Amino acid sequence: MHLLALPQEDVLFPHVLSCLSVQSLFLLRGTCRDLRDAVDRYLGRLRVLDLAGNNCITREAIQVLSDHAGGLAELDLSQCKWTEDSTVRPVIAASPRMRRVSLAGCQSLGNPVIQTLAVTCKGLTELALRDCCWLSPSALQVLNLHLRHLVRLDLAGCWGVNDATLAELFSEQPNLEEVDISRIYATTDRTVAILSCQCPRVRRLGLRGCWRITDHAITYVAEYLRQLTHLEVIDCRDVTERTLRALRARCSVDRPEPRAHPWEMDYPLYQI
């Protein structure tokens, strides 16, 4: 049976094309005009586009996606070396209903793509910009201005962002549940305190490598983030077990608990 003889909406799209990789879809698209049209219609119904680590896609394929895949809800371009503002912005601009976007590790992008994302996808709830060291304070301010429904935010390794901009962001994003600001070296106790007070729903918090954070910040975390289930503080050199001990009873901490010395252990006392 020829593929085109299958009912497209009931069989071809949900049970055949959905099982193909992006490369296979474009190979199929190039076989004949009828299959090209069918694939284009399928792309128009596509809701999730996962290209994470895919460095074989061509500029022409991206143009096809931006022309036809206008119904995307999720876009993952993590670790894609080919990404540039000129190729990614049209895809984002064509998909205003996106809820989840990952640009983690996309080193060749710039702040203009953040402008397009913030203005176009105002309903965005999950955003990953891990290791996007090009992210500037002004770009983060644009995100904060337009996006009011963020639940998950990964900014780990975005060391170009400053402490004041982070503090402003957290003061206006009360719906956040998962936050990672690891290796943003400008982060101070003040920012973590604001996050703790203004984002009470946070369940997962990444602070790895934030060298300026001290026990004072963790005290705020313990007091205000009552729903916290996971905390990352490895390489936070001024965070001690004194404040972490209170958190270990109700959440997991990535730093191993130090073993007590024999003279610090409680031994039973026996009367002779």
Stockholm file with secondary structure:
# STOCKHOLM 1.0

chainA/1-272         MHLLALPQEDVLFPHVLSCLSVQSLFLLRGTCRDLRDAVDRYLGRLRVLDLAGNNCITREAIQVLSDHAGGLAELDLSQCKWTEDSTVRPVIAASPRMRRVSLAGCQSLGNPVIQTLAVTCKGLTELALRDCCWLSPSALQVLNLHLRHLVRLDLAGCWGVNDATLAELFSEQPNLEEVDISRIYATTDRTVAILSCQCPRVRRLGLRGCWRITDHAITYVAEYLRQLTHLEVIDCRDVTERTLRALRARCSVDRPEPRAHPWEMDYPLYQI
#=GR chainA/1-272 SS CCGGGSCIIIIIIIIIGGGSCHHHHHHHHTTCHHHHHHHHHHHHHCCEEECTTCCCCCHHHHHHHHHHCTTCSEEECTTCTTCCHHHHHHHHHTCTTCCEEECTTCTTCCHHHHHHHHHHCTTCCEEECTTCTTCCHHHHHHHHHHCCCCCEEECTTCTTSCHHHHHHHHTTCTTCCEEECTTCTTCCHHHHHHHHHHCTTCCEEECTTCTTCBHHHHHHHHHHCTTCCEEECTTCTBCCHHHHHHHHTTSEESSCCCCCCGGGSCCCCCCC
#=GC SS_cons         CCGGGSCIIIIIIIIIGGGSCHHHHHHHHTTCHHHHHHHHHHHHHCCEEECTTCCCCCHHHHHHHHHHCTTCSEEECTTCTTCCHHHHHHHHHTCTTCCEEECTTCTTCCHHHHHHHHHHCTTCCEEECTTCTTCCHHHHHHHHHHCCCCCEEECTTCTTSCHHHHHHHHTTCTTCCEEECTTCTTCCHHHHHHHHHHCTTCCEEECTTCTTCBHHHHHHHHHHCTTCCEEECTTCTBCCHHHHHHHHTTSEESSCCCCCCGGGSCCCCCCC
//
